[in-house]
Amino acid sequence: MKAAVIKDYATQIEISEVAKPQLQDESVLIQVHAASLNPIDNILRAGYMKAMMPLSFPHVMGYDVSGTVVEVGKNVQSVKIGDNVFARRNQEDAGALAEFARLQESELAIKPDNLSHQDAASVPLAGLTAWQALVSKGHIKSGDKVLIHAGSGGVGTFAIQIAKHFGAFVATTTSAKNAQLVKDLGADVVIDYKTQNFEDELSDYDLVIDMLGGDTLARSFNVLKKGGTMVSIKGQDTDGLAEKADVHFEAFFMSPDGKMLTELGALISDGTIQTVIDSVFPMDQAAAAYDQLATGRAVGKIVVTLP
């Protein structure tokens, strides 16, 4: 099958012939219609995490995928051949930018009929990250004041909408050109990170969702009230700032979860949450799609389609 691969760390993406994934008892094979890109793809490709998450080569790029089931493992019960499904695949099954992909039954969700494959592919990693940060780790509740950094990014666009769904008051940081977008998604307060210091504008917040790490993470402790919570997908509290501020700190990696993805799919299907897609590339332009991702200026998600 054809796939977008790298043949070593820090190399260019190319379209090559690779072996079709082997069906497992608890898995399905899908014909891929669309996949989406995430910053972790380029981080792994560069080799920054090879001690923790080593790649084998040739490595098929991508984790988020949507497609049609063409083979079903003998222990699979929830899906059948012909079903349209979407998922964020685990590290072992990585490889979404290919003609066929293997998904574990526990990690996939049935694609709602009114959701295109492009939209479905844009959801899994970013949507699950936002949901787990807010709900599983942040324990969000109605009336909470929540600061979501990078509100126009892949995770941020979902996080704003999920927080509003739970009845929170939402502030977010973004650039001026994306201010209207995040307002349309539900943000109550918009901070232009280029001209404003968010810690001067906000105080007494219950929850902060950090996607940036570094100085942004450190400064964010200043907006939390005592007993509040900081959840970060990008950094660690190496200086003990949480203890000094008397707040709770959580750092985590998203976990694939088919049941949670089904919940998200239902909220998108009924219009509660909308997807935000920056751009769409055909698979033969996968290298250009990853170059676009590397700029850090994508609004929402970048999607790759397969014929």
C-alpha positions as CSV (number, residue, x, y, z in Angstrom):
1,M,0.0,0.0,0.0
2,K,1.0,3.6,-0.4
3,A,1.9,5.6,2.7
4,A,3.5,8.9,3.8
5,V,6.7,7.8,5.6
6,I,10.0,8.9,7.0
7,K,13.0,6.5,6.7
8,D,15.0,8.0,9.6
9,Y,14.8,10.8,12.2
10,A,14.8,14.4,10.8
11,T,14.3,13.3,7.2
12,Q,11.8,14.4,4.6
13,I,8.4,12.8,4.3
14,E,8.0,10.7,1.1
15,I,5.3,8.6,-0.5
16,S,6.4,4.9,-0.5
17,E,5.1,1.4,-0.8
18,V,4.9,-0.4,2.6
19,A,3.3,-3.5,3.9
20,K,-0.4,-3.5,4.8
21,P,-0.9,-3.7,8.5
22,Q,-1.7,-7.2,9.9
23,L,-5.2,-7.8,11.4
24,Q,-5.2,-8.7,15.1
25,D,-8.0,-10.4,17.1
26,E,-9.1,-7.2,18.8
27,S,-8.6,-4.8,15.8
28,V,-10.1,-3.8,12.5
29,L,-8.5,-2.7,9.3
30,I,-9.9,0.4,7.6
31,Q,-9.6,2.0,4.2
32,V,-8.4,5.5,5.1
33,H,-10.3,8.5,3.8
34,A,-8.7,11.2,5.8
35,A,-6.1,11.8,8.5
36,S,-5.1,14.9,10.5
37,L,-1.8,16.2,11.8
38,N,-0.7,17.0,15.3
39,P,2.4,18.8,16.7
40,I,3.5,15.5,18.3
41,D,4.0,14.1,14.8
42,N,6.8,16.5,14.0
43,I,8.3,16.2,17.6
44,L,8.6,12.4,17.1
45,R,9.9,12.9,13.6
46,A,12.7,15.2,14.8
47,G,13.8,12.6,17.3
48,Y,13.2,14.7,20.4
49,M,11.4,11.8,22.2
50,K,13.3,8.8,20.8
51,A,14.4,7.7,24.3
52,M,10.8,7.5,25.5
53,M,9.0,6.7,22.2
54,P,11.4,5.2,19.7
55,L,10.3,4.8,16.1
56,S,11.0,1.9,13.8
57,F,11.6,2.7,10.1
58,P,10.1,3.2,7.6
59,H,7.7,5.0,9.9
60,V,4.2,5.8,8.6
61,M,3.2,9.3,9.7
62,G,0.0,10.3,11.6
63,Y,-2.3,9.1,14.4
64,D,-5.7,10.7,13.8
65,V,-7.7,8.8,11.1
66,S,-11.2,8.3,9.7
67,G,-12.2,5.6,7.2
68,T,-14.3,2.5,6.4
69,V,-13.9,-0.9,8.0
70,V,-12.7,-3.5,5.5
71,E,-11.6,-6.4,7.8
72,V,-12.7,-7.3,11.4
73,G,-10.7,-9.3,14.0
74,K,-12.4,-12.4,15.4
75,N,-12.9,-10.9,18.9
76,V,-14.4,-7.6,17.6
77,Q,-18.0,-7.2,18.5
78,S,-18.9,-3.5,18.2
79,V,-18.2,-2.8,14.5
80,K,-18.6,-4.6,11.2
81,I,-17.3,-4.4,7.7
82,G,-18.7,-1.3,6.0
83,D,-18.9,0.8,9.2
84,N,-17.4,4.3,9.1
85,V,-15.1,4.9,12.1
86,F,-12.6,7.3,13.4
87,A,-9.9,7.1,16.1
88,R,-6.6,8.3,17.6
89,R,-4.4,5.3,17.3
90,N,-1.9,4.1,19.9
91,Q,1.9,4.3,19.3
92,E,2.2,0.7,18.1
93,D,-0.5,1.2,15.5
94,A,0.8,4.6,14.4
95,G,0.4,5.3,10.7
96,A,-2.7,7.2,9.6
97,L,-1.4,8.6,6.3
98,A,-1.7,5.3,4.4
99,E,-4.2,3.6,2.2
100,F,-5.1,1.2,5.1
101,A,-4.8,1.5,8.9
102,R,-5.2,-0.8,11.9
103,L,-7.4,0.3,14.7
104,Q,-8.0,-1.3,18.1
105,E,-11.6,-1.8,18.9
106,S,-11.3,-0.1,22.3
107,E,-9.9,3.1,20.6
108,L,-12.3,3.7,17.8
109,A,-15.8,5.3,17.5
110,I,-18.5,5.0,14.9
111,K,-18.5,8.2,12.8
112,P,-21.8,10.1,12.9
113,D,-23.5,10.1,9.5
114,N,-23.6,13.9,9.3
115,L,-19.9,14.2,9.9
116,S,-17.5,14.1,6.9
117,H,-14.4,12.0,7.1
118,Q,-12.3,15.2,7.0
119,D,-14.1,16.6,10.0
120,A,-14.0,13.2,11.9
121,A,-10.2,12.9,11.3
122,S,-9.7,16.3,12.8
123,V,-11.2,15.3,16.1
124,P,-9.4,12.5,18.0
125,L,-6.1,13.6,19.5
126,A,-7.0,17.3,19.9
127,G,-10.6,16.6,21.0
128,L,-9.6,13.9,23.5
129,T,-6.7,16.0,24.8
130,A,-9.1,18.9,25.5
131,W,-11.7,16.6,27.1
132,Q,-9.3,14.8,29.3
133,A,-7.6,18.0,30.4
134,L,-10.8,19.7,31.3
135,V,-12.9,16.8,32.6
136,S,-10.7,13.9,33.6
137,K,-7.8,16.1,35.1
138,G,-9.4,19.5,35.6
139,H,-12.8,18.2,37.0
140,I,-14.5,21.2,35.4
141,K,-18.0,22.1,36.7
142,S,-20.6,24.7,35.9
143,G,-19.6,28.2,36.9
144,D,-15.9,27.6,36.9
145,K,-13.6,30.3,35.5
146,V,-11.3,28.7,33.0
147,L,-8.3,30.1,31.1
148,I,-7.4,28.2,28.0
149,H,-4.1,29.1,26.3
150,A,-3.7,29.0,22.5
151,G,-7.4,29.1,21.9
152,S,-7.2,29.1,18.1
153,G,-5.1,25.9,18.0
154,G,-6.2,22.4,17.5
155,V,-6.7,21.6,21.2
156,G,-7.8,25.1,22.1
157,T,-10.7,25.3,19.6
158,F,-12.1,22.1,21.2
159,A,-11.3,23.1,24.7
160,I,-13.2,26.4,24.5
161,Q,-16.3,24.6,23.3
162,I,-16.1,21.8,25.8
163,A,-15.7,24.2,28.7
164,K,-18.7,26.2,27.6
165,H,-20.7,22.9,27.2
166,F,-20.0,22.3,30.9
167,G,-21.2,25.8,31.8
168,A,-17.8,27.5,32.5
169,F,-16.8,31.1,32.0
170,V,-13.9,31.0,29.5
171,A,-11.0,33.3,28.9
172,T,-8.5,32.5,26.2
173,T,-5.2,33.7,24.7
174,T,-4.7,34.1,20.9
175,S,-3.6,36.7,18.4
176,A,-5.8,39.6,17.3
177,K,-6.5,38.1,13.9
178,N,-8.1,35.0,15.5
179,A,-10.1,36.9,18.2
180,Q,-13.4,36.7,16.4
181,L,-13.0,33.0,15.8
182,V,-12.5,32.2,19.5
183,K,-15.4,34.5,20.4
184,D,-17.6,32.6,18.0
185,L,-16.5,29.4,19.6
186,G,-17.8,30.7,23.0
187,A,-14.8,32.6,24.6
188,D,-16.1,35.2,27.1
189,V,-12.7,37.0,27.4
190,V,-10.1,37.2,24.7
191,I,-6.5,38.2,25.5
192,D,-4.2,39.2,22.7
193,Y,-1.0,37.6,23.8
194,K,1.1,40.0,21.6
195,T,-0.1,43.1,23.3
196,Q,-1.5,42.0,26.7
197,N,-0.1,40.2,29.7
198,F,-2.9,37.7,30.6
199,E,-1.8,37.7,34.3
200,D,-2.5,41.4,34.4
201,E,-6.0,41.0,33.0
202,L,-7.2,37.8,34.8
203,S,-7.4,36.7,38.5
204,D,-9.2,34.2,40.8
205,Y,-9.5,31.5,38.1
206,D,-10.5,27.9,39.0
207,L,-8.7,26.2,36.1
208,V,-5.9,26.8,33.6
209,I,-5.3,24.6,30.5
210,D,-1.7,25.1,29.3
211,M,-0.7,24.1,25.8
212,L,2.5,26.1,25.7
213,G,4.7,25.3,28.7
214,G,7.8,27.4,29.6
215,D,7.3,31.0,30.7
216,T,3.5,30.9,29.9
217,L,3.1,28.0,32.3
218,A,5.0,29.8,35.1
219,R,3.1,33.0,34.7
220,S,-0.2,31.2,34.7
221,F,0.0,30.3,38.3
222,N,-0.6,34.0,39.0
223,V,-4.2,33.8,37.7
224,L,-5.3,30.9,39.8
225,K,-7.1,31.2,43.1
226,K,-6.0,29.1,46.1
227,G,-7.1,25.5,45.5
228,G,-7.3,26.0,41.8
229,T,-5.9,23.6,39.2
230,M,-3.3,23.9,36.4
231,V,-3.4,21.2,33.7
232,S,-0.5,21.2,31.2
233,I,0.1,19.1,28.1
234,K,3.5,20.8,27.5
235,G,5.4,21.3,30.7
236,Q,6.3,20.3,34.2
237,D,6.3,22.4,37.4
238,T,10.0,22.0,38.0
239,D,10.2,25.0,40.3
240,G,7.5,24.0,42.7
241,L,5.3,26.9,41.8
242,A,2.1,25.0,42.5
243,E,3.0,24.4,46.1
244,K,3.9,28.1,46.5
245,A,0.6,29.2,45.0
246,D,-1.4,26.6,47.0
247,V,-2.8,25.1,43.8
248,H,-3.0,21.7,42.2
249,F,-0.8,20.8,39.1
250,E,-1.4,18.0,36.6
251,A,0.8,17.2,33.6
252,F,-0.4,14.4,31.3
253,F,-0.3,12.7,27.9
254,M,-3.6,12.1,26.2
255,S,-4.8,8.4,26.1
256,P,-6.8,7.0,23.2
257,D,-10.4,6.2,24.3
258,G,-13.2,5.0,22.0
259,K,-16.0,5.6,24.5
260,M,-14.9,9.2,25.2
261,L,-14.5,9.8,21.4
262,T,-18.1,8.6,20.9
263,E,-19.3,11.2,23.4
264,L,-17.3,13.9,21.5
265,G,-18.7,12.7,18.2
266,A,-22.3,13.0,19.5
267,L,-21.7,16.6,20.6
268,I,-20.3,17.4,17.2
269,S,-23.1,15.6,15.5
270,D,-25.8,17.6,17.3
271,G,-24.0,20.9,16.7
272,T,-22.9,21.6,20.3
273,I,-19.2,21.5,19.2
274,Q,-17.9,22.3,15.8
275,T,-14.7,21.3,14.1
276,V,-12.2,23.9,12.9
277,I,-10.0,23.0,9.9
278,D,-7.1,25.1,8.8
279,S,-6.4,23.5,5.5
280,V,-6.7,20.2,3.5
281,F,-3.9,18.5,1.5
282,P,-4.0,15.4,-0.7
283,M,-1.6,12.7,0.5
284,D,0.9,13.3,-2.3
285,Q,1.4,16.7,-0.6
286,A,1.9,15.3,2.9
287,A,5.3,16.9,3.2
288,A,3.8,20.4,2.5
289,A,1.1,19.7,5.1
290,Y,3.7,19.0,7.7
291,D,5.7,22.1,6.7
292,Q,2.5,24.0,7.3
293,L,2.1,22.4,10.7
294,A,5.7,23.3,11.6
295,T,4.9,27.0,11.2
296,G,2.8,26.9,14.4
297,R,0.3,29.2,12.8
298,A,-2.4,26.7,11.9
299,V,-5.9,27.7,13.0
300,G,-7.6,24.5,14.1
301,K,-6.5,21.3,12.4
302,I,-4.6,20.4,9.2
303,V,-6.2,17.4,7.3
304,V,-4.8,15.1,4.7
305,T,-7.2,13.2,2.4
306,L,-6.7,10.0,0.5
307,P,-8.3,9.1,-2.9
